[in-house]
Amino acid sequence: MIIERTFYAIQCDSCKIKAKNYEGRVFWQDKSRSREEAIESEWHEEKDKHYCPECYSFDELKTT
């Protein structure tokens, strides 16, 4: 039997790598979980764009 399923991943809008959690998992069954895992892995979300830690640097002195 073939079953079709949809999975979600977060991809860096700059370098195109996919976010991984600490276990190396990339795909999730829902959008919110993929977003949560990326944020926990130090990814940055700005509007509808996502950036890996290599492509985004946060200025700790800057207040927003």
Secondary structure as UniProt FT lines:
FT   TURN            13..15
FT   TURN            22..23
FT   HELIX           31..40
FT   TURN            41..42
FT   STRAND          44..46
FT   TURN            47..48
FT   STRAND          49..51
FT   TURN            53..55
FT   TURN            60..61
//
